[in-house]
């Protein structure tokens, strides 16, 4: 082979390699045969029925395969132990391995914030029994901090004031209901040299100050009003009745 033929042969080889790399010309099959043709998929009409199955995941109840089992197990354990703490539903136990003392105190502060808002709403709604219950639970949960934490001690004292107000309001409303059931009506006020007298329904004569009427004691008689002292649950309450009025003002 002459030098010119060799140069032409090398040029043809380089051109073929360049075309093969660029994807323009398929690589020749071994032995000089033609490259194999791509296998075409058969039309859907010729695919057997049992091979036409397509996966369709169920809607809404598919289980995600990418689940952190450690986190899932920890959440399940927390759900099982919920309600078994020394303060049910309020704070985790202080000796919980998953809770540091600082985290436990932070949880206590969050409890104070949440329960305070709840108590204030219950007081506005005049739900005294629920207010007392929430305060009792909060005080029980925070008892361990009362002697060691000045900030939380002040919050405990505030819950005690809320509770006392709820108890007082509850007793007053119950006493008022009991007083209303007496159905006292002032029919008139009479003047006398010894002092004014009140004409009260059901009484055989007019009554003066310090006289008893249906479990009550008259403590004042005005021109259009009579003040009564009423005992209920070992507490003293004062209620008024106006002339011709059946309701307490």
Backbone as numpy.savetxt, mean C-alpha at the origin, in Angstrom:
# Nx Ny Nz CAx CAy CAz Cx Cy Cz
57.46 -23.95 -72.64 56.60 -22.76 -72.64 57.50 -21.52 -72.64
57.15 -20.64 -73.55 57.95 -19.44 -73.69 57.66 -18.48 -72.54
58.56 -17.53 -72.32 58.32 -16.55 -71.25 57.03 -15.79 -71.45
56.65 -15.46 -72.68 55.41 -14.74 -72.93 54.19 -15.55 -72.54
54.22 -16.86 -72.86 53.11 -17.74 -72.50 52.98 -17.85 -70.98
54.14 -17.87 -70.31 54.10 -17.96 -68.85 53.45 -16.71 -68.26
53.78 -15.53 -68.79 53.20 -14.30 -68.27 51.69 -14.27 -68.49
51.26 -14.73 -69.71 49.82 -14.78 -69.99 49.10 -15.75 -69.06
49.70 -16.87 -68.79 49.08 -17.87 -67.90 48.93 -17.33 -66.48
50.00 -16.65 -66.00 49.91 -16.07 -64.64 48.84 -15.00 -64.57
48.70 -14.19 -65.65 47.68 -13.15 -65.66 46.28 -13.75 -65.59
46.07 -14.86 -66.34 44.76 -15.51 -66.30 44.46 -16.08 -64.92
45.48 -16.65 -64.27 45.27 -17.22 -62.92 44.92 -16.10 -61.93
45.64 -14.98 -61.99 45.37 -13.87 -61.08 43.98 -13.30 -61.29
43.56 -13.19 -62.56 42.23 -12.69 -62.85 41.14 -13.61 -62.30
41.36 -14.93 -62.44 40.38 -15.88 -61.92 40.27 -15.82 -60.40
41.44 -15.67 -59.75 41.42 -15.59 -58.28 40.71 -14.32 -57.83
40.97 -13.19 -58.48 40.31 -11.93 -58.13 38.80 -12.02 -58.29
38.35 -12.64 -59.39 36.90 -12.80 -59.60 36.27 -13.70 -58.56
37.00 -14.74 -58.16 36.47 -15.66 -57.15 36.30 -14.95 -55.81
37.31 -14.13 -55.40 37.23 -13.41 -54.14 36.09 -12.40 -54.15
35.87 -11.73 -55.27 34.81 -10.73 -55.38 33.44 -11.35 -55.50
33.35 -12.66 -55.68 32.06 -13.34 -55.77 31.43 -13.26 -57.14
32.17 -12.87 -58.12 31.59 -12.73 -59.45 31.57 -14.05 -60.21
32.59 -14.89 -59.98 32.69 -16.16 -60.71 32.81 -17.26 -59.70
31.98 -18.30 -59.75 32.10 -19.41 -58.81 33.39 -20.17 -59.01
33.90 -20.69 -57.91 35.16 -21.47 -58.01 34.92 -22.74 -58.80
35.85 -23.10 -59.63 35.70 -24.32 -60.43 35.72 -25.55 -59.56
34.90 -26.50 -59.88 34.85 -27.76 -59.13 36.10 -28.56 -59.41
36.50 -29.45 -58.48 37.69 -30.29 -58.71 37.53 -31.12 -59.98
38.65 -31.27 -60.65 38.63 -32.08 -61.88 38.11 -31.33 -63.08
37.89 -30.01 -62.96 37.44 -29.24 -64.11 35.97 -29.33 -64.39
35.18 -29.98 -63.50 33.74 -30.10 -63.73 33.03 -28.82 -63.34
31.81 -28.66 -63.72 31.02 -27.48 -63.44 30.62 -27.44 -61.96
30.50 -26.22 -61.37 30.09 -26.11 -59.96 28.67 -26.63 -59.77
28.39 -27.23 -58.58 27.04 -27.76 -58.33 26.01 -26.66 -58.26
24.82 -26.93 -58.73 23.73 -25.97 -58.69 23.10 -25.94 -57.29
22.61 -24.74 -56.90 21.96 -24.60 -55.59 20.67 -25.41 -55.56
20.42 -26.05 -54.39 19.22 -26.88 -54.24 18.04 -25.96 -53.96
17.04 -26.01 -54.77 15.85 -25.19 -54.60 14.83 -25.90 -53.71
14.18 -25.13 -52.82 13.16 -25.70 -51.94 11.94 -26.07 -52.75
11.33 -27.20 -52.43 10.14 -27.61 -53.18 8.97 -26.67 -52.89
8.05 -26.52 -53.79 6.88 -25.67 -53.54 6.06 -26.21 -52.38
5.31 -25.32 -51.66 4.54 -25.76 -50.47 3.55 -26.88 -50.78
3.03 -26.91 -52.01 2.04 -27.94 -52.35 2.64 -29.33 -52.35
3.98 -29.45 -52.52 4.62 -30.76 -52.58 5.25 -31.16 -51.25
5.14 -30.27 -50.18 5.68 -30.63 -48.86 4.63 -31.46 -48.12
5.04 -32.62 -47.56 4.06 -33.45 -46.83 3.42 -32.68 -45.68
2.18 -33.04 -45.35 1.42 -32.33 -44.32 2.14 -32.35 -42.98
2.77 -33.49 -42.60 3.43 -33.61 -41.32 4.70 -32.76 -41.25
5.20 -32.27 -42.39 6.40 -31.46 -42.38 6.11 -29.97 -42.50
4.84 -29.60 -42.56 4.49 -28.19 -42.69 4.29 -27.49 -41.34
4.61 -28.15 -40.22 4.38 -27.58 -38.89 5.23 -26.34 -38.67
4.64 -25.28 -38.13 5.33 -24.04 -37.80 5.12 -23.75 -36.32
6.20 -23.43 -35.59 6.11 -23.16 -34.16 5.40 -21.84 -33.91
4.37 -21.87 -33.08 3.64 -20.66 -32.69 3.57 -20.65 -31.16
4.32 -19.75 -30.49 4.32 -19.73 -29.02 2.95 -19.33 -28.49
2.51 -19.92 -27.38 1.22 -19.54 -26.79 1.25 -18.09 -26.33
0.09 -17.44 -26.38 -0.01 -16.04 -26.03 -0.25 -15.89 -24.53
0.58 -15.11 -23.87 0.34 -14.75 -22.47 0.93 -15.69 -21.45
1.08 -17.00 -21.75 1.56 -17.92 -20.72 2.88 -18.56 -21.11
3.60 -17.94 -22.01 4.89 -18.50 -22.39 5.89 -18.25 -21.27
6.65 -19.25 -20.88 7.66 -19.12 -19.85 8.96 -18.69 -20.47
9.51 -17.62 -19.96 10.77 -17.13 -20.48 11.88 -18.06 -20.02
12.69 -18.53 -20.97 13.76 -19.47 -20.62 14.94 -18.76 -19.98
15.00 -17.44 -20.13 16.11 -16.69 -19.56 15.70 -16.17 -18.19
15.71 -17.03 -17.17 15.30 -16.70 -15.81 16.47 -16.95 -14.88
16.73 -15.97 -14.01 17.78 -16.14 -13.01 17.21 -16.96 -11.86
17.60 -18.21 -11.81 17.01 -19.11 -10.82 17.36 -18.70 -9.39
18.54 -18.12 -9.17 18.91 -17.71 -7.82 17.98 -16.61 -7.32
17.71 -15.63 -8.18 16.80 -14.56 -7.78 15.39 -15.11 -7.57
14.95 -16.01 -8.45 13.62 -16.58 -8.32 13.46 -17.35 -7.01
14.48 -18.14 -6.65 14.43 -18.92 -5.40 14.42 -17.98 -4.20
15.22 -16.90 -4.27 15.24 -15.94 -3.16 13.89 -15.27 -2.98
13.24 -14.90 -4.09 11.92 -14.28 -4.00 10.89 -15.25 -3.44
10.99 -16.53 -3.83 10.06 -17.52 -3.30 10.24 -17.68 -1.79
11.50 -17.67 -1.32 11.75 -17.79 0.11 11.19 -16.59 0.87
11.36 -15.39 0.29 10.82 -14.20 0.94 9.30 -14.24 1.01
8.68 -14.77 -0.06 7.22 -14.87 -0.06 6.74 -15.86 1.00
7.51 -16.96 1.19 7.12 -17.95 2.18 7.25 -17.43 3.60
8.30 -16.59 3.83 8.52 -16.07 5.19 7.76 -14.80 5.47
7.08 -14.24 4.46 6.32 -13.02 4.69 5.18 -13.29 5.66
5.03 -12.45 6.65 3.99 -12.64 7.65 4.44 -13.47 8.83
5.72 -13.99 8.80 6.23 -14.79 9.90 7.25 -14.01 10.72
7.36 -12.71 10.51 8.29 -11.89 11.27 7.69 -11.56 12.62
8.54 -10.93 13.49 8.03 -10.58 14.81 7.05 -9.42 14.74
7.04 -8.66 13.64 6.03 -7.64 13.41 5.39 -7.94 12.07
4.32 -8.73 12.02 3.76 -9.19 10.74 3.47 -8.04 9.79
4.03 -8.16 8.59 3.72 -7.22 7.53 4.34 -5.85 7.68
5.22 -5.64 8.70 5.77 -4.31 8.92 7.28 -4.28 8.71
8.04 -5.02 9.50 9.48 -5.01 9.39 10.02 -6.44 9.39
11.13 -6.68 8.66 11.75 -8.00 8.74 12.45 -8.17 10.08
12.73 -9.41 10.50 13.43 -9.60 11.78 14.83 -9.01 11.71
15.31 -8.48 12.84 16.60 -7.82 12.87 17.74 -8.79 12.61
17.57 -10.05 12.93 18.62 -11.04 12.72 18.55 -11.71 11.36
17.81 -11.12 10.43 17.73 -11.65 9.07 19.08 -11.47 8.39
19.63 -12.59 7.84 20.94 -12.52 7.20 20.94 -11.62 5.99
19.79 -11.40 5.38 19.72 -10.59 4.16 19.57 -9.10 4.47
19.44 -8.73 5.76 19.18 -7.34 6.14 20.23 -6.87 7.14
20.98 -5.85 6.79 21.95 -5.26 7.71 21.23 -4.34 8.69
21.87 -4.00 9.83 21.22 -3.06 10.77 20.84 -1.73 10.13
21.69 -1.20 9.24 21.36 0.06 8.59 20.17 -0.10 7.67
20.12 -1.20 6.92 18.97 -1.45 6.05 17.70 -1.61 6.88
17.82 -2.24 8.05 16.66 -2.42 8.90 16.17 -1.07 9.43
17.10 -0.18 9.80 16.69 1.15 10.26 16.06 1.95 9.12
16.62 1.83 7.92 16.02 2.51 6.77 14.60 2.00 6.53
14.41 0.69 6.72 13.06 0.13 6.57 12.13 0.68 7.65
12.68 0.90 8.85 11.86 1.47 9.93 11.45 2.90 9.60
12.37 3.69 9.04 12.03 5.06 8.65 10.99 5.09 7.54
11.11 4.16 6.61 10.11 4.08 5.54 8.76 3.67 6.11
8.76 2.77 7.08 7.52 2.38 7.75 6.87 3.59 8.42
7.68 4.42 9.09 7.15 5.60 9.77 6.49 6.53 8.76
7.16 6.76 7.64 6.60 7.65 6.62 5.28 7.11 6.09
5.26 5.82 5.76 4.07 5.22 5.16 2.91 5.16 6.15
3.18 4.72 7.38 2.11 4.58 8.36 1.60 5.94 8.84
2.48 6.96 8.85 2.02 8.29 9.24 1.01 8.83 8.25
1.30 8.66 6.96 0.35 9.09 5.93 -0.97 8.33 6.06
-0.88 7.05 6.37 -2.09 6.25 6.52 -2.92 6.72 7.71
-2.24 7.00 8.82 -2.95 7.44 10.02 -3.64 8.78 9.78
-2.93 9.70 9.14 -3.52 11.01 8.87 -4.77 10.88 8.00
-4.73 9.99 7.00 -5.91 9.77 6.17 -7.06 9.16 6.94
-6.75 8.23 7.85 -7.80 7.61 8.65 -8.44 8.61 9.61
-7.64 9.52 10.16 -8.19 10.53 11.07 -9.13 11.46 10.32
-8.73 11.87 9.12 -9.60 12.72 8.32 -10.91 12.01 8.01
-10.83 10.70 7.76 -12.03 9.91 7.46 -12.80 9.51 8.72
-12.27 9.87 9.91 -12.92 9.58 11.19 -13.10 8.08 11.41
-12.09 7.31 11.00 -12.08 5.86 11.22 -11.19 5.58 12.42
-11.78 5.69 13.60 -10.98 5.67 14.82 -10.43 4.28 15.14
-11.21 3.24 14.94 -10.72 1.89 15.25 -9.52 1.53 14.38
-9.59 1.85 13.09 -8.47 1.56 12.20 -7.25 2.40 12.56
-7.49 3.65 12.97 -6.37 4.50 13.39 -5.66 3.90 14.59
-6.42 3.45 15.56 -5.83 2.84 16.76 -5.04 1.59 16.40
-5.57 0.78 15.51 -4.89 -0.46 15.12 -3.58 -0.17 14.41
-3.58 0.79 13.49 -2.35 1.13 12.75 -1.29 1.67 13.71
-1.71 2.53 14.64 -0.76 3.08 15.61 -0.18 1.98 16.50
-1.02 1.06 16.95 -0.53 -0.04 17.80 0.49 -0.89 17.06
0.22 -1.22 15.80 1.16 -2.03 15.02 2.47 -1.30 14.79
2.39 -0.01 14.48 3.61 0.76 14.26 4.45 0.85 15.54
3.79 1.10 16.66 4.52 1.19 17.93 5.17 -0.14 18.29
4.50 -1.23 17.98 5.08 -2.55 18.25 6.30 -2.79 17.38
6.21 -2.42 16.11 7.33 -2.64 15.19 8.54 -1.79 15.55
8.31 -0.59 16.10 9.40 0.34 16.38 9.89 0.25 17.82
9.38 -0.69 18.58 9.70 -0.74 20.02 11.19 -0.89 20.27
11.89 -1.66 19.42 13.31 -1.91 19.66 14.18 -0.66 19.49
13.66 0.34 18.77 14.43 1.56 18.55 14.12 2.65 19.58
13.12 2.43 20.38 12.62 3.51 21.26 13.67 3.98 22.25
14.44 3.08 22.78 15.42 3.45 23.79 16.78 3.81 23.21
17.02 3.52 21.94 18.36 3.71 21.37 18.42 4.75 20.26
17.28 5.14 19.71 17.27 6.04 18.57 16.37 7.24 18.88
16.97 8.42 19.06 16.20 9.60 19.45 15.22 10.02 18.37
15.62 9.90 17.11 14.74 10.32 16.01 13.49 9.45 15.96
13.68 8.15 16.05 12.54 7.24 15.98 11.70 7.34 17.26
12.34 7.69 18.39 11.58 7.86 19.63 10.55 8.98 19.47
10.92 10.06 18.80 9.98 11.16 18.58 8.81 10.70 17.71
9.11 9.87 16.72 8.03 9.35 15.87 7.11 8.44 16.67
7.67 7.66 17.59 6.83 6.81 18.44 5.89 7.68 19.29
6.43 8.76 19.84 5.59 9.66 20.64 4.49 10.28 19.79
4.78 10.54 18.52 3.75 11.11 17.64 2.66 10.08 17.37
3.04 8.81 17.17 2.03 7.76 16.99 1.17 7.62 18.25
1.78 7.80 19.42 1.01 7.73 20.66 0.00 8.87 20.75
0.40 10.06 20.30 -0.55 11.19 20.29 -1.69 10.94 19.31
-1.36 10.40 18.14 -2.41 10.05 17.18 -3.39 9.05 17.81
-2.83 8.07 18.50 -3.69 7.05 19.10 -4.58 7.65 20.18
-4.00 8.52 21.02 -4.78 9.14 22.10 -5.90 10.00 21.51
-5.62 10.72 20.46 -6.65 11.54 19.82 -7.77 10.66 19.25
-7.38 9.53 18.65 -8.39 8.63 18.08 -9.26 8.03 19.18
-8.64 7.64 20.30 -9.41 7.08 21.42 -10.36 8.13 21.98
-9.88 9.36 22.14 -10.72 10.43 22.69 -11.89 10.74 21.75
-11.60 10.81 20.45 -12.67 11.10 19.49 -13.68 9.96 19.43
-13.18 8.73 19.51 -14.09 7.58 19.49 -15.00 7.59 20.71
-14.43 7.83 21.88 -15.24 7.87 23.11 -16.27 9.00 23.05
-15.85 10.15 22.52 -16.78 11.27 22.45 -17.96 10.95 21.53
-17.67 10.36 20.37 -18.76 10.03 19.44 -19.69 8.98 20.03
-19.12 8.00 20.73 -19.96 6.97 21.35 -20.81 7.58 22.48
-20.19 8.48 23.27 -20.94 9.13 24.34 -22.05 10.02 23.76
-21.75 10.71 22.68 -22.76 11.56 22.05 -23.93 10.72 21.54
-23.62 9.57 20.95 -24.69 8.68 20.47 -25.56 8.21 21.63
-24.90 7.85 22.76 -25.66 7.42 23.93 -26.50 8.56 24.49
-25.97 9.78 24.50 -26.73 10.93 24.98 -27.93 11.22 24.06
-27.71 11.11 22.76 -28.80 11.36 21.82 -29.93 10.36 22.02
-29.58 9.13 22.43 -30.61 8.11 22.61 -31.55 8.43 23.78
-31.13 9.35 24.66 -32.01 9.76 25.78 -33.18 10.61 25.29
-33.04 11.20 24.12 -34.11 11.99 23.50 -34.60 13.10 24.43
-33.66 13.88 24.95 -34.02 15.01 25.81 -34.44 16.20 24.95
-35.58 16.81 25.30 -36.06 17.99 24.57 -36.39 19.10 25.56
-35.86 20.27 25.29 -36.12 21.42 26.16 -37.36 22.14 25.63
-38.43 22.10 26.40 -39.69 22.69 25.96 -39.83 24.16 26.38
-38.99 24.61 27.31 -39.05 26.01 27.72 -38.13 26.28 28.89
-37.86 27.56 29.13 -37.04 28.00 30.27 -37.90 28.92 31.15
-37.93 28.66 32.46 -38.71 29.45 33.40 -37.78 30.21 34.35
-38.19 31.43 34.65 -37.41 32.19 35.63 -38.01 32.00 37.01
-37.16 31.92 38.02 -37.63 31.83 39.41 -36.63 32.54 40.30
-37.06 32.99 41.51 -36.14 33.69 42.41 -34.89 32.86 42.75
-35.02 31.54 42.78 -33.87 30.68 43.11 -33.02 30.33 41.92
-33.38 30.79 40.76 -32.62 30.47 39.55 -33.52 29.97 38.46
-33.03 29.96 37.24 -33.83 29.51 36.11 -34.11 28.02 36.20
-35.26 27.65 35.60 -35.67 26.24 35.57 -35.90 25.81 34.13
-35.63 24.53 33.85 -35.80 24.00 32.50 -36.98 23.05 32.48
-37.86 23.27 31.50 -39.00 22.37 31.30 -38.55 21.32 30.27
-38.46 20.08 30.73 -37.92 19.00 29.90 -39.01 17.96 29.67
-39.07 17.44 28.43 -40.10 16.46 28.12 -39.96 15.24 29.03
-41.12 14.70 29.46 -41.12 13.50 30.27 -40.91 13.74 31.76
-40.52 14.97 32.17 -40.28 15.26 33.59 -41.55 15.86 34.20
-41.92 15.41 35.40 -43.17 15.90 36.02 -43.12 17.37 36.43
-41.92 17.92 36.58 -41.81 19.34 36.98 -40.54 19.92 36.35
-40.45 21.23 36.40 -39.26 21.90 35.87 -38.05 21.59 36.75
-36.90 21.50 36.10 -35.68 21.11 36.81 -34.69 22.28 36.85
-33.94 22.34 37.95 -32.94 23.38 38.12 -31.53 22.82 38.04
-30.56 23.71 38.24 -29.15 23.33 38.18 -28.83 22.31 39.28
-27.97 21.32 38.92 -27.51 20.24 39.80 -28.57 19.16 40.01
-29.70 19.24 39.31 -30.70 18.16 39.39 -30.43 17.16 38.26
-30.77 15.89 38.55 -30.53 14.82 37.59 -31.75 14.62 36.70
-31.45 14.34 35.41 -32.50 14.05 34.43 -31.99 12.93 33.52
-32.60 11.74 33.64 -32.25 10.62 32.75 -30.74 10.39 32.66
-30.09 10.07 33.74 -28.66 9.77 33.79 -27.78 10.98 33.49
-28.36 12.16 33.48 -27.59 13.39 33.25 -27.77 14.32 34.45
-26.88 15.28 34.55 -26.99 16.31 35.58 -26.97 17.68 34.91
-27.93 18.51 35.24 -27.98 19.85 34.67 -26.90 20.70 35.34
-26.02 21.30 34.54 -24.93 22.10 35.10 -25.07 23.58 34.74
-25.96 23.91 33.82 -26.15 25.31 33.47 -27.48 25.47 32.72
-28.19 26.58 32.98 -29.43 26.90 32.28 -29.30 28.33 31.75
-29.32 28.47 30.46 -29.24 29.78 29.82 -30.63 30.18 29.33
-30.73 31.30 28.64 -32.04 31.77 28.19 -32.67 30.86 27.15
-31.84 30.16 26.37 -32.38 29.27 25.33 -31.65 27.93 25.28
-30.84 27.63 26.31 -30.01 26.41 26.27 -29.84 25.83 27.66
-29.76 24.48 27.68 -29.47 23.77 28.92 -28.23 22.90 28.71
-27.26 22.99 29.64 -26.04 22.19 29.56 -26.15 21.00 30.51
-25.78 19.83 29.98 -25.87 18.59 30.76 -24.47 18.00 30.95
-24.27 17.38 32.11 -23.07 16.58 32.36 -23.46 15.11 32.23
-22.75 14.38 31.36 -23.10 13.00 31.04 -21.88 12.12 31.25
-22.05 11.03 32.00 -20.96 10.09 32.27 -21.05 8.90 31.31
-19.90 8.58 30.71 -19.88 7.44 29.78 -18.48 6.81 29.85
-18.45 5.50 30.09 -17.17 4.77 30.22 -16.21 5.47 31.19
-16.76 5.85 32.34 -15.99 6.47 33.41 -15.37 7.80 32.99
-15.95 8.43 32.00 -15.49 9.75 31.56 -16.65 10.73 31.60
-16.32 12.00 31.76 -17.34 13.05 31.84 -17.39 13.81 30.53
-18.61 14.00 30.04 -18.82 14.74 28.80 -19.91 15.78 29.02
-19.77 16.89 28.33 -20.78 17.95 28.41 -21.48 18.09 27.06
-22.81 18.07 27.10 -23.61 18.25 25.90 -24.68 19.31 26.18
-25.13 19.94 25.12 -26.12 21.01 25.24 -27.40 20.64 24.48
-28.49 21.19 24.99 -29.77 21.10 24.30 -30.36 22.50 24.22
-30.83 22.86 23.04 -31.48 24.16 22.85 -32.99 24.01 22.88
-33.65 25.07 23.25 -35.12 25.07 23.32 -35.70 24.72 21.94
-36.54 23.70 21.91 -37.19 23.29 20.68 -36.30 22.53 19.72
-35.10 22.21 20.13 -34.14 21.51 19.24 -33.87 20.14 19.82
-33.88 19.13 18.94 -33.62 17.77 19.38 -32.15 17.36 19.23
-31.37 18.19 18.58 -29.99 17.80 18.27 -29.01 18.60 19.14
-27.89 17.97 19.42 -26.85 18.63 20.18 -26.05 19.55 19.27
-25.70 20.72 19.75 -24.90 21.65 18.97 -23.51 21.76 19.54
